[in-house]
């Protein structure tokens, strides 16, 4: 790892390497190299209830940012983050958590909750930001004082970063609810669900709201979406996103949706989305990965509980879509096998098909492998209730 914070291959522990080798075999090195950098095109979703792809492309062009319409989805635009560059250590050091570091390395501003520790810093100081392992991810100008820390707000205006993306969340387009940061496979997931006007849709693990707001966008005003989330903090953030995007067809409720069929026995859905917590191994770029095999197994068991609840509340002949932003067999094909053998679900064909096939010939699923396709790693399965 050099001064830029860029590594040619993702650092993983021996246990996780063994888990991933089950899926990828001799390709694993290529997968780890792909995970260490962002996709060549960074996707954004256009909120077509408020804007158009043409308007968004033109607005970014006026900002001096190269942006174009996606060739895959009408509601997507893409920006190129460029090649990695060296970021030198200048000014005072600020140590940030891994997730903040991975955002800063793409050009995002640093927010106060992401700071772990720092040298003595006052507003206006030049600083450089490093992750807990010392990888330099960006430089900028401090807005915070190390003597008077806050729990919210921008801490550092990033000036240089390993990759070059515009400050999307500070743009007029974002503030006016015209765009949403969302990966291409995540957008494909809502398209695969195929929501129709007038249908009742349930999103069992809805926060931060990207998919349920996309579903609402596809349905228009003629639909009803129940968005469940267990965490009060995540629920609050999701409700803020729903307001920003101007969505009116979503009803939110704080629930542990593993038991939603028991808590709300009369709720019947035409389509259910299960996008549960996962190990998120497909997220790009990563500086390093500390997930261990026990976490993989725990996540897979957790995901099966959500899928079981979905199978009980969806109408006969209805659709269940399961998706994860990870790469393991345990959180992909093996969960599918459980659904087929234990839950009375059958695999259904998907459209659009953007990713590749699953591993082991399990059926018509989509696997987005980062060494083969320029997206984050992802997995989508579509079921019909028999």
Order of alpha helices (4+ residues) and beta strands (2+ residues): alpha-alpha-beta-alpha-beta-beta-beta-alpha-beta-beta-beta-beta-beta-alpha-beta-alpha-beta-alpha-beta-alpha-beta-alpha-beta-alpha-beta-alpha-beta-beta-beta
